[in-house]
Amino acid sequence: MVFSSVSFLFYFLPAFLACYFVLPGTRARNVVLLAFSLVFYAWGGLSNLAVLAVSVVANYLFARAIDPLPEPRRRRMLVLAVATNLAALVVYKYLGFLTQNLNLLLPAPLQLPGASLPLPLGISFFTFHAISYLVDVYRRKARANGRLEEIAVYLTMFPQLVAGPIVRYSTIADRIRARRTTLGRVSAGLRIFVIGLAWKVLIADQVAPVAEVVFDRTAAPTLGEAWLGVSAYALQIYFDFGGYSNMAIGLALAMGLRFPRNFNLPYGARSITDFWRRWHMSLSSWFRDYVYVPLGGNRHGHLHTAVNLWTVFLLCGLWHGASWNFVIWGIHHGAFLVLERTRFGALLRAGPGVLRHAYVLLVVLTGWVWFRADSLPGALALFAGMAGLNGAGPPTLPLALELVPMTSAMLVLGWPLAMFGLPRMPSLSLPARLRAALAGAGDTLAIVLMFGLCLVSVGASAYAPFLYFRF
């Protein structure tokens, strides 16, 4: 089930909101949230639900074991708990990849049988949530929660369960136990939800066919096709994942919870360092606080800092998927982060803003080639097209058929929206109350129109899952 589906918008969400708000008290609402979250997750398969349930119970018990222990037993229990979570992630997500690559090194008699398990939906996200809970308990930023249902709510909340943002337990522990909902929060949350839905349905889903044709159905894209396909994918992944994050944040706010912001106009960044402060911010801060800083951060000289940065982004690439393409994508970004800590970074900061924007977009777009292509040869074919090695002719018929007016409009309008956000309207010379009333009415009308367009589009479109569901 996805947020932009008929089943969610017309059945699941209204039923959830009705049950949630009809019951008084946080504990009763937690039961409703937990029950609906389990139904939401089980929609993808009951076997997924079993994995999630084991994770919830195991991490509840691990945190209870860690909390009262003194050092060094406390640290040993944390290591065991984190290793158990990572072992489950490796088995489900990386076993087939590891086996395949080991067999390349082994002689035929010693080769391992192929092994891979169905990937549970959102396992990377709920594993990182669990690890953050355990580490926060170990660092005494939070106490181990004695109520199993509250830990289950934290790990299974359907708004962020399968695609983030990654929410630290210590930041919402108090609100899981006691929270207050108001009409203003519900209204604001639902508005944010509708904006996210519009990002997904009216922009990401409209440009997705262009990326699909170029990456999956064009063997040797020409110069224009390659750049058009990569640009379309850059917009698709931003408005798809950013839209999901906004929907999750909006639903959480309506329930009285506060999720962290996950995107802040990343394509408007002026360095790759700045880009990673704006893109998937909850993941970036997770790796910073739980991997980069414990490794030593930037405290032990330039070489050690470079190694730490590359380690973090190698792991970041692998977190996204068991593929050499993701590894190269991580190394790609890590290389530019390291480069920006040299004299190149000082030169970049001194350069004109337009060149800095162009540099960021070039690095990010070429990185998306590794991220989106389904194989190394596929990525190299895209790079050949971007370099003009496949010629510069007109688009092929399959691509031309996808460039309908709505798609073309989103390809043009999406970039300024992604880089700079919505333009500010000029201030009117009116009394403050009247100006505020007009602004509020205009916002409400825009939200209603967007929601209506989304419903029409959802009803007429085929199933379009969120890109980050596979992570």
NORJO-V164052 format. One record per helix or strand of 2 or more residues. SS is the DSSP state (helix for helix, strand for strand). FROM is the first residue (numbers start at 1). TO is the last residue. Records with the same first field share a line. If there is no record, write none. Layout:
BEGIN
SS = FROM-TO ; FROM-TO
END
This chain:
BEGIN
helix = 6-22 ; 26-42 ; 46-67 ; 73-105 ; 108-110 ; 123-138 ; 148-156 ; 169-177 ; 183-216 ; 223-254 ; 266-268 ; 272-278 ; 281-292 ; 302-320 ; 324-339 ; 343-350 ; 353-372 ; 376-386 ; 397-402 ; 405-420 ; 432-460 ; 467-470
END
